[in-house]
Amino acid sequence: MQEARWSIVIPVKTLIRAKTRLAGAAGAHREDLAVAVAADTASAALACPLVARVIVVTADPIPAARLAVLGAVVVPDPDKGLNTALRAGFAESVRLAPRDPVAALQADLPALRPAELARALTAAAEFDESFVPDAPGVGTTLYATGPGIPFRPRFGGESRARHLSCGAKELLLDGIDSVRRDVDTVEDLRAAAALGLGPHTAAVAARFLVG
């Protein structure tokens, strides 16, 4: 049986809004860090053998250009919130490949490993609607739906509880730490560094991350 090939939708904030909680640590490097983290996330997704395409949704021309060079399809962000952005990406995925499953993936996974993403997507393929919780178990890093299944992302804040309450299957798997480790604070970045940062993030983090 042939494994499913996925469309991955990644929402990328405008740089003025990105990684603001890291401003104190990153200083003048904050915007470069935000682009680098998104680049490592998209690169890892594109390198995953189960991924057919990565669709980036953004209103910012700087990450749009950087991620397009990496091979992502870029569509404009309607600028009406994260979940609306994801639905815009989903619409593009359906236009490009209506029979492929679709997963929304947070853009701030700088330690993401293609093999770990493949493990999560393989598990997701068994369910109509599923999600991977973040490392603290409060938010969500990945939300997935099968072909023809309504796409109802509920990201933001305590999204794990919202995804659970609406019947999505929670994927609690061993060996997917890099899929769960999103980065909002300097402590998160250090935890991601312990897993192994992607090359774009590592280059920027080396300018300010000590110890």
N, C-alpha and C positions, 0 to 999 in steps of 0.2 A: 504493500500500500504506500502510495506516494505521500510524503509529508506535506502539510499545508505550507504555502508561501504567504507571508504576511505583508500587509501594508502597515507601517509604523508612522503614527502621527506625533510630531514633537512640537509643542508650543514654545516659542521663544519670545520673552518679553523685550520691549524696547530697552535700550541700554540705560536710559535715565531711571528706569524702575528696577533694573536687574541687580540682584545681590546687594541690596541696600544694607542688610544686616551684617554684611562683611566689610562695610565701608571703613569701620574703625581699624580693622586689621590690614585690609588691602590698600587703603588710601588711594593714591593716584592710579593704582593698578586694578581698581574694581571693575571697570568696563572691560579691560583686556581679559580679566579673569572670567567674567560672564560669557564672553565670546568663546574663550578657550574651553570652558566646561561644556557649553553647547556643542562645540566642535568634537570633543572627545565622545560625548554621548551619541551624536549622529554617526561618527566614524565607527564606533563599536557596533551600532545597530546595522549599519551598512555592511559590516564584515560578518554579521551573523548569517549562517547558511540558510536559516529559515525565513529570512527577510528578503522580499522581492523589491521593496522600495521604501524610502523614507520621505515623508512629506512634512516639511517644516512650515509652520504657520507663524508669521511675524510681520510686524509693521515697521521694523527697523531695517534700513538698507545695509547696514554694516554686517550684522550676522547673516542677513539674507544672502549677501554676496559670498561671504566666507563659506557658508554651508552649501550653497549651490556648487561651488568649486569642488567640494568634497563628493558631490554626487546626489545631493538631496533635491527633491522637487520642492519649490518654494511657492506658497500661496499667501495672499494678503490676509492679515488679521483684521476682522471686522471691528476690533477694539470695543467689544461689548462683554468682556470678561473671559476668563480662562476656558470655561466649558463651551461657550459660544465659539471660541477659536478652535477648540477641538472638533466641534461639529462641522466647521468650515473645512478642516482637514479631512474629516470623514467623507464629506461630500465629494472632495477631490479624489479620494481613494476609490469611492464607488464609481466615479466617472472613469478612472483609469483601469480598474480591475474589479468589477462588480461581484465576482465570485470568490474573491479572496477575503480571509478574515482580517480584521483590523484591530490594532492595539494602539492606545494612547500611551505615550511614554513621557515622563517628566524630563525636562531638558537639563537637569542639574545632577547627572550621574557620572561624575568624572572618572570613577574607577570601573565603569561598566565593562564587563567581559563578554564577548560574543557568545562563548559557550554557555555562560550562565543565563544570558538572555534566551538562548535556544532552549535551555531546560525549562524556563518559565513559559515560553510560548508552546512547547510541547504539552505541558500540563494544561495550559489554557485551551488548547484545541479540543480537549475532552468535554468542554462546557459551553453552553450558549453565551454565558456572560460571567466573567471572572475578573479578579484583581489581585495584585501583589501589594501588601501593606509596606509602608516604609519601616526603617529600622526601629524607631521608637514604638511602632504599632498604633500610631494615631492617624497618619495620613496615608496616601496611596502613591505609589510610583508607577504602576502599570495597570491599565484597565483594558480588557480585551473582549471582543464579541465575535461570534462566528458569522459566516456569510448569511445575509438576510435577516439577522437579528437586530432589533432596535438598538441604536448606539446612544447610551444614556450616561455619559460621564458625570461624576458628582465630585470633582476635585475641589480642593480648597478647605483649609482648616481640618476639622475632624472627619475627613472623607472616608476613612475606613468604616466608621459606624454607619455612614449614609449608604455606602456600597453594600454593606451587610444587610441593612434594613430593607433594601430593595431587591434582595434575593441573589445578588452576585456571589459566586463561589470564591471564597478566600483561598489563595494558593500559598500555603505554608510549607515551603520546600527547603530541604537542606541544600547547601551549596549554591545559593543565589545571593550571597551577601552584597555583591556589587550591584545587583538590580535593586536592592532595598536601600542602599546608602545614598540618599540625596543630600545636598549640601546647602544649608541656609546660614550656618554660623561657622566661626573659625574652628570650633570644636568638631563640627561635622566634617570640615575640610581635613582636619588632622586624622579623623577616623577613616576618611576615604584614602588619605595618603598611606595609612597603615595597610590598606588593601592593595594599593598600587595605583597611582594616578595615571591617567592617559598622558601622552606626550605633550599635548597642547597645554593642559592644566599644569603639569609638572614644570614646564618652562616658565610660566607666569608665577606660580606659587613660590618658586625658588627666589624670586625677587623680594619676598616679604615674609614667608613662613619660616620661622626659626624653631628648631627643636621638634 
